Amino acid sequence: MKNLIEQVKVNVRLQEGANVIEKVLVECYTDPGISTKKLARNIQLPVPVATAIKKELIKAGALIQGRGVYCTSEGMVFIEKEMGYGGLDKELYQKLMINNNDWKTELADILAILSKLFQSRPQVNVLTDQSKCTPETSLHRAILCLRAYALVGKQILCVGDDDLVSVSIGFLLKRLFPEKDHKKTMITVVDNDERFLQYIADVKVREGLLINYLNVDLRQPLPNYFHEQYDCFFTDPPYTLQGMELFTSRGITALKKEKGLPIFLSFAHKSSDYMLAFQREIVKMGLSLEEIIPDFNEYEGAQIIGNRGQMIILKTTEETTPKITSSFEDALYTGEIKQTIRTYQCKMCQQLILIGIQGDFPTIEKLKNQGCPNCSQHTFHFIHKKGNREDH
């Protein structure tokens, strides 16, 4: 049954991506006897598509139809061994998968541990747009990953992790698999803040969490061994358009070349003009917008963003590609951007345009929304930057 997923994908000719086949199997495993209508509703598929997948899985010997749909013994072995669900606390899993469930009560013990850990984490560096998210926010992100079927048995990447999402995922896994070490799921952190990497390393050893970590300067391309390895990624980038583009591009580079993979992007609430430019860049990278959850993220002492931020869930498509693949030389953080004049060049007509408070446009999003003043197109090359003080 090792090629089960690929076999069904070919036979059904799915537009949604192979991960929906896994979702069908997981639903039948965690809720034996599930009806086809409920199955389709839970994984947000049209009933005919869910039915076609179910029929192929029955043919392959993984499912059986009775009064509802059940896994065969062969199907259960595949789900537990190959997909990593062996030893799952199904009761807790089902409770956490319900959106309106009080997960804070169910996971009160984890929140208590995280609260202590978060109190002793390193101080944030405001010069690199770091801010302290609450333990509840960090754990809620882990639950989002679970509800997206992107946690159990998956390769998960944190592109920057001063919010300790990797730690929250590690503790959630320990609760979901109480009787065995869960080695099918692997969490990886890439960051260049050695303080947070060391803190994550210490927690990993002390608590027995499965977390990899590596000091990586995201201004430089990811090492080749990171490419096309991961099933999802989290990022809470600098709250600039450039920061979003860079961190998202690095994450895309690391994702497997599959449709429907989730990206969990945390970002500050911004003006409608800013978000128009933001969404334009998301579309250029071939990503679809799955959901925006306002006020999802809560931060301590981050008054500049109102202590709140939005969670933006994106999905990969056949057209997904990173915008930035080479080294990044532009201003990245809020403080850098406010203090610099940056020169961009229109890709169409080659006109040079100055961005900054004393430039032709105050921000890059204003330029991208309005378009080139000469030819009206919306794509530009970054050329160089210069500090304002040097201009006087």
MITI-921244 format. One line per 8 residues: number of its first residue (from 1); their letters; for each residue x, y, z of C-alpha. Coordinates in steps of 0.05 Angstrom, whole numbers, always signed. Layout:
NUM	A	X,Y,Z | ...;
END
This chain:
1	MKNLIEQV	+0,+0,+0 | +60,+46,-1 | +38,+79,-66 | -34,+83,-44 | -40,+159,-44 | -7,+168,-112 | -49,+111,-142 | -114,+142,-120;
9	KVNVRLQE	-92,+212,-142 | -79,+186,-213 | -144,+148,-217 | -188,+205,-192 | -149,+260,-229 | -156,+307,-170 | -150,+382,-179 | -146,+393,-104;
17	GANVIEKV	-79,+357,-92 | -60,+291,-61 | -67,+316,+11 | -144,+311,+6 | -136,+235,-1 | -98,+235,+64 | -154,+276,+96 | -206,+224,+74;
25	LVECYTDP	-165,+168,+106 | -154,+207,+171 | -228,+223,+178 | -247,+150,+168 | -194,+129,+218 | -212,+179,+273 | -287,+174,+263 | -304,+102,+242;
33	GISTKKLA	-371,+96,+208 | -371,+168,+183 | -423,+183,+129 | -401,+206,+61 | -437,+272,+69 | -402,+286,+135 | -336,+264,+105 | -344,+314,+48;
41	RNIQLPVP	-365,+370,+95 | -307,+358,+143 | -254,+363,+88 | -291,+416,+48 | -300,+376,-16 | -360,+368,-62 | -396,+303,-46 | -383,+273,-115;
49	VATAIKKE	-307,+285,-107 | -307,+255,-37 | -347,+196,-63 | -298,+184,-120 | -239,+184,-72 | -276,+138,-25 | -291,+88,-81 | -219,+86,-103;
57	LIKAGALI	-195,+75,-31 | -246,+18,-26 | -218,-12,-90 | -148,-6,-62 | -168,-44,+1 | -159,+14,+49 | -232,+29,+64 | -296,-11,+69;
65	QGRGVYCT	-368,+13,+62 | -419,-10,+114 | -465,+33,+154 | -416,+89,+141 | -344,+85,+120 | -291,+46,+158 | -217,+31,+151 | -197,-40,+135;
73	SEGMVFIE	-142,-71,+176 | -94,-58,+118 | -118,+15,+116 | -107,+23,+190 | -36,-4,+185 | -22,+46,+129 | -50,+105,+168 | -15,+86,+233;
81	KEMGYGGL	+53,+66,+204 | +62,+106,+140 | +22,+168,+158 | +43,+170,+231 | -24,+164,+268 | -7,+103,+310 | -18,+118,+384 | -62,+179,+372;
89	DKELYQKL	-110,+200,+427 | -171,+200,+382 | -217,+231,+433 | -172,+291,+444 | -159,+296,+369 | -233,+300,+354 | -244,+353,+407 | -188,+397,+380;
97	MINNNDWK	-212,+390,+308 | -278,+425,+326 | -270,+499,+313 | -316,+523,+368 | -288,+477,+421 | -256,+507,+483 | -186,+483,+467 | -156,+526,+523;
105	TELADILA	-192,+482,+574 | -171,+417,+539 | -99,+440,+537 | -95,+478,+603 | -35,+437,+626 | +4,+455,+563 | -14,+529,+570 | +12,+528,+641;
113	ILSKLFQS	+79,+500,+618 | +84,+548,+559 | +68,+608,+604 | +129,+592,+647 | +173,+580,+586 | +150,+645,+553 | +166,+685,+615 | +240,+665,+610;
121	RPQVNVLT	+249,+669,+535 | +299,+720,+507 | +280,+793,+502 | +255,+814,+434 | +297,+857,+388 | +252,+914,+364 | +303,+934,+312 | +287,+869,+275;
129	DQSKCTPE	+211,+877,+285 | +208,+821,+337 | +149,+822,+386 | +126,+775,+441 | +65,+734,+423 | +26,+704,+480 | +30,+630,+498 | -44,+623,+477;
137	TSLHRAIL	-28,+652,+408 | +31,+606,+398 | -8,+544,+417 | -68,+566,+376 | -23,+568,+315 | -4,+495,+329 | -78,+477,+332 | -90,+512,+265;
145	CLRAYALV	-36,+466,+236 | -72,+405,+264 | -139,+427,+236 | -107,+437,+168 | -84,+363,+170 | -13,+391,+165 | +15,+368,+232 | +14,+293,+245;
153	GKQILCVG	+67,+257,+205 | +88,+321,+169 | +152,+361,+158 | +138,+430,+188 | +182,+491,+179 | +184,+554,+221 | +214,+611,+180 | +237,+651,+241;
161	DDDLVSVS	+210,+629,+309 | +216,+681,+364 | +143,+661,+379 | +165,+590,+396 | +113,+557,+352 | +160,+498,+345 | +157,+488,+420 | +81,+493,+421;
169	IGFLLKRL	+76,+441,+366 | +123,+396,+404 | +81,+398,+467 | +17,+388,+428 | +46,+325,+396 | +64,+298,+465 | -8,+306,+487 | -36,+275,+423;
177	FPEKDHKK	+11,+215,+428 | +16,+203,+503 | +40,+131,+501 | +97,+134,+451 | +151,+178,+422 | +123,+208,+359 | +178,+207,+308 | +139,+214,+243;
185	TMITVVDN	+130,+289,+252 | +191,+334,+247 | +193,+408,+264 | +249,+452,+236 | +267,+523,+254 | +309,+570,+212 | +329,+635,+245 | +391,+678,+253;
193	DERFLQYI	+378,+699,+325 | +424,+653,+363 | +390,+671,+429 | +324,+641,+408 | +356,+582,+374 | +394,+566,+438 | +331,+573,+480 | +293,+526,+434;
201	ADVKVREG	+352,+477,+437 | +350,+478,+513 | +275,+466,+516 | +281,+410,+464 | +332,+372,+506 | +296,+383,+572 | +227,+364,+546 | +246,+313,+494;
209	LLINYLNV	+216,+350,+435 | +230,+332,+362 | +256,+399,+336 | +312,+413,+287 | +342,+483,+286 | +392,+519,+243 | +422,+588,+243 | +404,+616,+174;
217	DLRQPLPN	+408,+687,+148 | +344,+692,+108 | +374,+748,+67 | +414,+692,+34 | +383,+635,-6 | +365,+572,+34 | +416,+515,+29 | +398,+465,-25;
225	YFHEQYDC	+381,+410,+25 | +322,+452,+49 | +290,+455,-20 | +223,+419,-32 | +224,+382,+35 | +166,+410,+76 | +91,+402,+80 | +75,+471,+110;
233	FFTDPPYT	+109,+531,+141 | +96,+584,+193 | +123,+654,+190 | +113,+720,+227 | +158,+764,+184 | +179,+836,+192 | +116,+878,+182 | +139,+907,+116;
241	LQGMELFT	+121,+887,+45 | +194,+868,+34 | +195,+826,+97 | +133,+788,+76 | +160,+775,+6 | +227,+751,+32 | +203,+705,+87 | +147,+677,+44;
249	SRGITALK	+194,+665,-14 | +243,+627,+30 | +186,+584,+57 | +160,+569,-13 | +229,+547,-34 | +228,+496,+23 | +157,+469,+8 | +145,+406,-31;
257	KEKGLPIF	+121,+417,-102 | +49,+399,-87 | -18,+435,-92 | -58,+453,-30 | -1,+458,+20 | -17,+509,+75 | +23,+570,+94 | +9,+604,+161;
265	LSFAHKSS	+28,+677,+154 | +20,+724,+213 | +19,+798,+196 | -1,+865,+226 | -68,+896,+209 | -55,+947,+154 | -93,+997,+112 | -134,+974,+52;
273	DYMLAFQR	-84,+1005,+4 | -27,+968,+38 | -65,+902,+37 | -80,+911,-37 | -6,+914,-51 | +4,+855,-3 | -47,+812,-38 | -20,+831,-106;
281	EIVKMGLS	+48,+802,-85 | +15,+740,-58 | -19,+728,-125 | +46,+740,-162 | +77,+683,-122 | +20,+637,-145 | -12,+629,-77 | -87,+626,-63;
289	LEEIIPDF	-118,+661,-3 | -153,+610,+40 | -173,+651,+100 | -159,+715,+138 | -171,+713,+213 | -170,+783,+243 | -143,+792,+314 | -118,+720,+316;
297	NEYEGAQI	-50,+738,+342 | -41,+773,+409 | +25,+805,+429 | +53,+832,+494 | +76,+904,+493 | +69,+913,+418 | +30,+979,+420 | +54,+999,+351;
305	IGNRGQMI	+10,+945,+321 | -44,+950,+374 | -21,+885,+407 | -60,+847,+354 | -47,+817,+286 | -82,+777,+233 | -70,+704,+213 | -69,+695,+138;
313	ILKTTEET	-75,+623,+113 | -50,+612,+42 | -49,+551,-2 | +0,+530,-57 | -23,+521,-129 | +8,+495,-193 | +34,+565,-205 | +68,+575,-137;
321	TPKITSSF	+139,+601,-142 | +182,+644,-96 | +190,+716,-117 | +259,+722,-85 | +309,+666,-100 | +376,+703,-96 | +408,+745,-41 | +365,+802,-14;
329	EDALYTGE	+397,+871,-9 | +338,+917,+1 | +316,+948,+68 | +277,+896,+107 | +256,+920,+175 | +209,+978,+192 | +265,+1020,+221 | +309,+1009,+160;
337	IKQTIRTY	+255,+1029,+111 | +237,+1092,+148 | +309,+1116,+146 | +326,+1100,+74 | +314,+1124,+3 | +310,+1064,-43 | +316,+1064,-118 | +272,+1017,-159;
345	QCKMCQQL	+272,+1007,-234 | +210,+992,-276 | +217,+924,-309 | +180,+949,-371 | +207,+1019,-387 | +270,+1019,-343 | +250,+1085,-309 | +284,+1097,-241;
353	ILIGIQGD	+238,+1114,-183 | +257,+1136,-112 | +219,+1106,-54 | +219,+1138,+15 | +193,+1198,+53 | +234,+1245,+9 | +226,+1202,-54 | +176,+1199,-112;
361	FPTIEKLK	+132,+1151,-72 | +132,+1144,+4 | +126,+1067,+3 | +135,+1010,-45 | +63,+989,-37 | +40,+1059,-60 | +83,+1050,-123 | +58,+980,-136;
369	NQGCPNCS	-15,+1000,-127 | -9,+1061,-173 | +40,+1031,-222 | +99,+1062,-259 | +86,+1137,-270 | +114,+1128,-341 | +83,+1063,-367 | +34,+1042,-311;
377	QHTFHFIH	+59,+971,-303 | +67,+942,-232 | +132,+903,-230 | +199,+933,-208 | +271,+915,-194 | +305,+939,-130 | +370,+975,-149 | +401,+1003,-85;
385	KKGNREDH	+387,+1041,-21 | +417,+1102,+13 | +407,+1129,+83 | +369,+1195,+86 | +425,+1229,+124 | +473,+1216,+67 | +427,+1253,+19 | +433,+1320,+54;
END
